[in-house]
Structures are given as structure tokens and as C-alpha cells.
Amino acid sequence: MTGLRWLHRWLGLSVSLIAIAFSGGILIFHDAALHYTWPDLSQPIRPGQEHAYPTILTALHHRIPDASIRQIRFPVQGKNAFQVWLSDDSEAFVHPISGDIIARWTWDESLMDILFELHVHLFGGEVGEQINGIVGILVIGFVLSGLILWWPRRKKWRLRSIAPQHASSLHFMRSHSALGVLFSASILVIVATGITMVFNQPLVTAITSLLDSQAPTVPTATVEFVDQPTQSWATILNTVANVLPEGQVISVRLPSKDNAVMSFRKRMPEEWHPNGRSFVLLNPYTGKVLQTIDAEQQEFGMRITQKFYPLHASKIGGIPYTLLSVGTSGALVIIGLFGLMSYGSRTFFQSKHQTSVSKSTPIVDQKY
């Protein structure tokens, strides 16, 4: 147990637990912050407003002439505006009826985007994201080792220990333990689903290889880029609406020189994923549909992997699951703080005790 206790202590001290948990808890309120900043986004979708979409999308390049458009998210309930991602790494909200630019910003001008970069990338791009995944693995080890250490003393566990009675190492550690046990299941779910997003490709491959009879269908269609006009937005949107018609169009990735295919994402009625994991890929020059993927028709293993993000980001379960996610984020912050305070308090008093002892010990004459 001594080795496990040492491992548990240093796993807890070595991970970026507090910053990641705090930023994750705040990000749960991302949409609420958007509604506060731009109240028009919360306006309900008006019947027939989609008739204006082809005109708005056609004029979009002229309204934002200084950067090419990479991706467009369509208006949905709760975010009634086009969201546009541009080649200069800025984003914009566009009014769904008038086509006016509501706002345009870069990630470092938005508090929520700054917190997102911290939470997902640790301000380090792809390298930071990989480190984040490793941190998640350490947190899993931290929780499991803590549960193993707690199990022999489980009969002494008391819920009232969550609030420390005194500012001492013992009471901080009791609170640390009580919170860890209480939220252990939700911590494991939220952290594990976060890890799956960092190491998505190898984990999806492993899960589908284990549970499915064949490899999942993924978007593979390609179109060679040519310098010629594409089909009109009215034609393209009409085509997409007739493919997987029960699905809602969520977003489209526009043609690039590497691959000119237009990749639409749809959300089918039973999908958990808010961005949809169903695809309609078409040739923008001919308007021909090249590939269709219905997420609900994927095999069991692939459908399981598509539920990781909604679970991690609190996109399902309504208010009860949101409260649990917020409580778990707060618990992780406090667990990290109390662990550090317990260790710091113990180290401080040990150092003070040693100093006191050394002062009371007579100094031996050096000549002897």
C-alpha cells in the first residue's frame, strides 16, 4: 500500500487537474454566454426562414471579402444564426434572414474560446492536446488508486467529511477523500470520454474492431479541384434536403484545393451528437451525391463511440446531467486544491517541527 499511496499522491500533484476541470466546468455554459453576449441568437427559428438561406450563402463571400470560408454551421434552435469559420482563423455570426454580420472575432478575443483552447489544447496546439490526453490517463489512475486506498476504510467514510472542519492536513485529506469517492463514477465517465476524443482514431479502431463485424463507414469521397463555377446554393441545398430527409442539416465544409468535395453533416432524429455524425458528400460542380452515411445505421461499436462527445460536453440528459457535470468539475477542482493543501500543510508543519528541534539541540564545539 505504501507504493500505491506514493503513486496516488504524485499522480494528483503532477497533473494539470485544476485548470482543466475549471475551464471544462465553465465551458458547459458556453451557449448561455453566447445568448448573453448576442441575445438575437436565442430567437426561435421562424417558419420559412430557410427560404432566405441560398441568397445569404451566395452573398456571403462578398460580405466577408478578406478571407475565404472554410466551414459554415446552419442556424439551429438555441443558436439562430449562421456560424462561419474563415481561413484567417476568425469566426463570424451571420443573421439568418438579413445576412448581416452580427459579430466577427478571433479566439483570443473571446473568453469562452480562450477557455476552450486551455481545456482542449493547453494553449499548445496538437502537442498540448496530446499532453491533455496523457493528463486524463493520469487522472484515471489517480481516481482508481484513490478508490483502492479508500476501500479498506470504507465503513468509516462519512459524507460530512466533504467540508473540512479545521485547516489541517488531516481534515483537508478527509475532504479530498470524501469528494473523490462521492464523484468517482462521474469523474471516470467525463475524463474517460475526454480521453477518447484526444486519441479518437486508435480508440475508434479498437472499439469497432472488437464490437463490429466490419469497419465503420467514413467519409472518403474526393473531387478534383477545378477553376469553374459550382452549382447554385439553391440547387445544392435542395439536393441535400432530399437525402436522409428526416435529418437536420447542421454544417457544411466547403471545397478546398486539396479536395473540392462539399461535405454536409446532418443530425438524425436519434443521434445524441449535437453536430450530427451523418454525412452527405456531393460534387459541387455537378451537384451529384457521391456518398451518404447514416449514423443510425452504423454498427453498435461505432454508435457507442459517437456518444462520447455528448457525454463529455453535457449535451444530453437535460438539467440533471448538466448539474452533475458542473458538480463533477467543481469537485475535481476542490479535490486537486485539498490534495495540494494537505500535502503543503503536512510539509510546512514537518519543516517547522524540524526547525524547532534543531534550535533546541546544543551546538557541539567544533574542536571536539
N, C-alpha and C positions, 0 to 999 in steps of 0.2 A: 504493500500500500504506500510505502514511502516514495517509491519511484513514481507511482501514479499520481500522488499528491504533488510532487515536484513538477511533473508533466502538466497537470491541470493548472497549477499556478502560473507557469511560464507561458502556456498557451494563452491564458487570459491576459497576461501582461504584454504579450508580443503582437497581438492583432490590433488592427485599426477599428476596434469594435464600436467605440463611442461615436466617432464621426460618421461611419456608415449607417449605424442604426438611427442616429438623429436625423440625418438627411433623408433616409428612407421614410421615417415617420412623417416628416413634413411633406414629402412628395405625394403622400396619399391624398393631400388636399390640393393637388395641382389644379384640377378643374375648378374647384371653388375659388382659387386665387385668380384664375383666368376670368371667371364671371365677375369677380370684384373689380378687376382692372378694366375689363371691357364688358359692361353689362349687356350689350347687344348680343353677345354670344349665347346668352341664356334664353333668348327669344325663341318661341316654338317655331318649327318649320311650317310655313304657310302652305295650304293646299295649292298645288300647281306651280310653286316657285321653281321647280326643276325645269320648267319650260325656258327659263332665262339662262340656264347653265351653258348651253352651246355658245350663246352670244358672249357671255362673260369669259369663257375659256378661250374663245377666239381672240378677244381683245386683250387678254392677259399679258401677252408678250409686249404689247405696245404700252401698257400701263407700268410695266417694270422693264424698261429697255436696257438697264445697265448690267443685267445678269441673266443667264439662261435658267430656265426652270427645270429642276430635276424630278420633282415629285409633287403631286397635288393630292390633298386629302379633301374629300367631299363633305358638305355640311351633313351633320347628324344631330339628333336631338341632344341638347346639352352643349353643343358646340356648333351653332348655326352660322358657319362661315367656311369659306374655302381656306385651308391652311396650305401654304406654298413653301417648298424648300428650294432655295436658289443656289446657283453654282458658287457664289461668293460666301457661302456658309451662313447666310442670313435666312430668316423666315419672315413670312408675312401672313396676315389675315386679310381676306378679301370679302367684301359684303356679298351675300348670295343672290341679291336681286339687282342692286345698282352697279356692282362690280367695283365700287370704290375701295381703295386701300385703307383698311381700318388701322393697321399698325404694321411696322416692319422693324425688326431688331436682330441683333446677333446674340449668341448665347451668353456672352459676358455682360450684356445689358439687362438680363433677366435673372432675378433671384432664383426662381424655380429652375431655370436652365443651369445656373451655376451649381445648385444643389444636385441636379441630375448628373452633371459632369463629375462631381465629387463622389456621388453614390455609385455610379456605374464605372467610371474610368479613373477615379482618384486623381484627376487632373493629369493623367499620364497617357491618354490615348489607348491604343491596343495593349501596350505593355501594362498600363495601370489596370486595365480590365482583367488581364491575366492574374495580376497580383491580387486583385479583388476576389477572384475565384479561389485562389490559394488561401486567402484570409477566411473565406467561407468554409473551406475544408477544415481549417484550424478551429473555427467556431464550433463545427460539428463535433470535433474531438474534445473541445472544451466542455460542451454540454454533456456528452456521453461519459466522459471521465468524471465529471461532477456528479452525475447520477449514480455511478458506481460507488463513489466515495460516500454518497448520502445513503445508499440503500441499507447498510448495516445499522444506521441510526434513524431509520425512517419512522420508528414508533415515537421518537422524541420530537418529530417535526411539528411545528406549530405555526398556523397562519399569522398569528400576531407578531411573529418574529420579522415580518416584512419591514416594519418600521423600527429602526434601531432605537433602543431605549436610552443608550448612552453613546457618546462619541469615543468609542474604544474599539480596538482591533477585533475583539470577540463579538461585539454587537454588530459591527459592520459585516463581519463574516456570516453571522446568523442571517442577516437580512439578504446578503448575497446568495446564500444557500436557499432560503425560503422562496425568493423570487425565481431563482433558476429552476427549482422543482415545479413551481406553480405554472410557469410559462414554457416548460421544456418542450412539450409537444408542438406548440405553435412556433417556437423558435426553430425547431428542427424542420418543420414544413416550410417556413418562409425562407430560411437560409438554404435549405436543400434545393428549392425551386430556383433560387437565385443562382446557385452554382450551375444548374442545368442550362441557364441562359448564357453563362460565360463559356462553358465547354459544350455548347449545343450540338455541334456536328458529331463529335465522337460519342456523346451520350445518346443522341437520337439513333445513331447507327447501332449502338449496343442494345438499346431497348427494343428497337424494331426487329433486330436480328433474333432476339430472344423470344419475342411475343408474336411476331407476324410471320406469315408464310412466305411473303415476298417483300422486296424492297419497296419503300413508300414512293408514291408518285410525286415528283418535284418539278418545278418549272424548268424546262430545258429548251424551249423553242428559241430560235435565233433568227434574226433578219439582218441582211447586209445593209449597211447604211448607204444611201444614195442621195444625191442632191436633187430632190424632186419634191413636189407638193405631196402632202399626205391627204387622206380622206378628211372631209369636214367633221367637226366635232359632233354635229347633229347626227351624221351617219354612224360614227363610231359609238356614240352613247346609245343609239337605238339598237345597234348590233349587240352591245354588251348587255343591255337590258333584257334581250331575248334569250340570253344564255344563262342558265341557272336563274330563271326569272324570279324565284322565290327569295333569292339572296339580295342583300342591300349592297350597293356599290360603296366601298369605303375609300379607296385611293387608287391612284394610277402612277406608275413610274414611266416617265416619258422616254422616247427614243434617244439613244446616245450613239456616238460614232463607233463604240465597241459592239453595240448590239441595238439595232433600231426597233426591236420588238416593243409593243406597248403592253405593259403588264398591269392588269387591273386586279385588285383584291376585292373580294366580296365576303360578306358575313352571312352565313346560312342561319336559318332560324334557331337551330340547336347548338350553335357554336358558342363557347364561352369566351373565346378570344375577341376583344373589342375591335381589333384591327382586321379580323377575318383571316382565315387561312385557306380560303377557296380562291382559285385564280382563273382568270380568263386572259389568255395571251393572244394578241392578234397582230397581223401585218398592217402597219399604219398606211402603207401605200395602196394596198388593195382592199383593206377592210376585212380580210378573211381571218376567221378564227383559227389559230394554229394549235392551241392546246387548252383544255379545260380540266380543272382539278376541283372536285367537290370534297371539301374537308370531311363531311359527314360520311362519305363513302370510303374513306381510308380505313385500314385495318386497326385493330384495337390498340396496338402499341403506339402507332403514330397519333391516334386520337388522344391517348394519355399524354404524350409529350406536348400537345397543343394546349393542355390545361395548365402547364407550369407557370407561364407568364400571368394569366388571370389570378391564379392563387397567390403568386408573389406580390403582385401590384394591387391586390384588393379590388379586383374588377368584377367580382362575383359576391354573392352572399348578402348584399344589401348592407344596411346599417350594422347588424350584429357582427358580421365578419370584418367590416371596417373598424369597428371599435376594438375587436380582438387584435387586428393588425396594429392599430395605434398603440394599444396597451403593450403588445409584444415589443414594438420599437422602443417605447419608453422603458420597459423592463430591461431590455438589453443595455440601454444607456446607464441605468441605475446599477445593474449588475457589474458593468465594467467599472463604474465610479467606486462602488463599495468595495470591489476587489482591490482596486488600487489604493483606496483609503485604508483598508485593513492591512495591506502589506506595508504601506507607508507608515501607518501608525505603529505597527509592530517594529519596524526598522528604527523609527525615531526613538521609541522608548528603550529599545535594546542599546542603541548608541548612547542615550542619556545615562542608562544604568552603568555601562562600561566606563563612561567618563567619570561618573561619581565614584566608582570603585577605584579607578586609577588615582584620583585625587586623595583618597583616604589611605593609600598604601605608602608607607615611609620610603623615602629615596635612599637607596644604599650608596654609601661613599664609594666613589669610583676606584679609590686606591686599594680597596679590598676586592 
